């Protein structure tokens, strides 16, 4: 059975692609990111899904550590890490969904999510990764081997809580411009992370509560049943700030998107005259007419009036 020294040797001698910019840094960045997710409690079992935190922190670590012109492609190391072995045993494997295949030609995060069940480490390696002392030894070895010139920048930013992912969260939370002025959405992965943060943070600022009905529903498994709803469609405005969002029950999300309900300039619900329903039913849309939204206490998290006006003018079927 391999021990810590065996894994340290393997992880500091990774096979990396040769490019005109030098050896590819992608695999070390992915490993450092996975170690960070274990450290912060996001990854608690040997079953890695592709989500906002994984891709967002990968992008953050790339910006902190890589000083060459390589492109920060997440999907490639996620696949090619499978080629790393101790003896004949891979240290990393991907499990595809039934009827699907995962190959090196997948260069889209969204496509990868469609076909991936999960990724996992060799069980012996994972047992070392969840042990703080061994994990720290592996992290320091990765940083000193692959990023000796920038590792201090990494540590400084992690201590201060600053970086790409933090800046994007501030952007979505509608913080002052100066705090996220460096954020630029350029790639599919940037859009994926920003959209994921929108879906994650909108329910959070509304306390996982539908802002119209007041219904709050979560499960003990951590599932949230309140949707993050764009007021102006992302396809039109590319606006993923909380000021362009509402927390709604799924049925009201659909009604809002289809123009059957809207919100006036005083945050009261307006219903369409084109609704055909049993108006005395407990859950009828017309019973919500004139109801005031339950709004976040922090002003900058509230829906922007100009976005609500756009929805009334362009979507609502009065």
Secondary structure by P-SEA (a helix, b strand, c coil): cccaaaaaaaaaccccccccccccccaaaaaaaaaaaaaacccccccccccaaaaaaaaaaaaacccccccccaaaaacccccccccccccbbbbbccccccccccccaaaaaacccccccaaaaaaaaacaaaaaaaaaaaaaacccccaaaaaaaaaacccaaaaaaaaaaccccccccccccccaaaaaaaaaaaaaccccccccccccccbbbbccccccccccccccccccccccccccbbbbcaaaaaaaaaccccccccbbbbbbccccccccccccccccccccccccccccccccaaaaaaaaaccccc
